[in-house]
Amino acid sequence: MVFGSALLAMLAHSALPEHHLSADSKDVVKLGIALIATMSALVLGLLIASAKSAFDTRSNQLVQASADIIQLDRALARRGRPAERDRYENIPHRSPL
């Protein structure tokens, strides 16, 4: 890809008029490239921040759901024999001891 871009640049160099090859024109192109690179970096940073935020939200939801299941299991265990059937049927992936 880099080699192809270099070939395209050499072809464009020979086809462009001389006033397009001045130092001022080159500076404008450099500024345009810098602007595009900066905007790309900002968009990539926002994308990464959004993905991390979504991951953290899901992680916190999973931790909260796990804590709720553990609390339910402990509450049913404290009730003793009458809640034993509910304890094993309603708690996911729980098997009798």
N, C-alpha and C positions, 0 to 999 in steps of 0.2 A: 504494500500500500504506500509506503514511504517512497519507494523507488518510482512507482507510478505517478505519485504527486510531483516528484522531482522532474520527471519527463514532461509532465503537463506544464510545469512552471517554465522549463526551457522553451517549450513550444510557444507559450504565451509571451515570453520575453521577446522572442523574435517577431511576434505579430503585433505587439503594442507600439503605439507611437512614442516618440522620445519624451514628450512632456508627461507621460504617465509613469515614466521610470525615474523621475526626479526624487530628491531626498524628501521633499514634502509629501509626495504621494506615498512613499515607503513608510513615513511616519504615521500617516493616516491609517494605512493598512495595519501597522503594528498596534496602534491604539484600538482599532476594531477587533483585532485578535485578542488583545488583553481584555477588552470588555466582554467578549464572548466567553473567554476562559473564566473570568470572575463570576459571570452569571451562572455558568455551568457548575462551578464550585459551590455557589450558594444554593442552587437547586439540589445538588447532590447532598449537601449538608442538611437541608430541610427534609429530604427523603429519608435519610438515615435517622434523623431525630423522630420523624413520624413512625418509622418502623420500630424504633426502640420504645416509643411511648405505647404503641399497640402491644408489643411483647410484654412490657411491664404491666399493662392493664390485665392481660390474660393471665399472667403469672400470679398477680394479686388475687384474681378471681379464683384460680385454682387453689391457692393457699386458703382462702376464705371458705371455699366449699369443703376442703379437707378438714378444716377446723370444725365446721358445722357438723360433719359426719362423725367426727371423734366425740364431740359434745353429745350428740344424739346417742351414740353407742354407750357412753358413760352414764348418761341419764337412764337409759333402759337397763343397764347393768345394775344400777343402784336400786331399781324397782324389784329386782330379784326374779323369782320363778314366774310370776304372772306375765312379765314382759319378755320372757325369753323367746317365745315364738316370734313376736314382733321384731325383736332384736336381730334374729337371724334372717328374717324374710325381708326386712326393709333396709338393712345396711348393705350397700353394694359390696360384692366380693367378700362377704363375711361367711365363714363356715364354722360350724359348731366345733368346740374344742374336743 
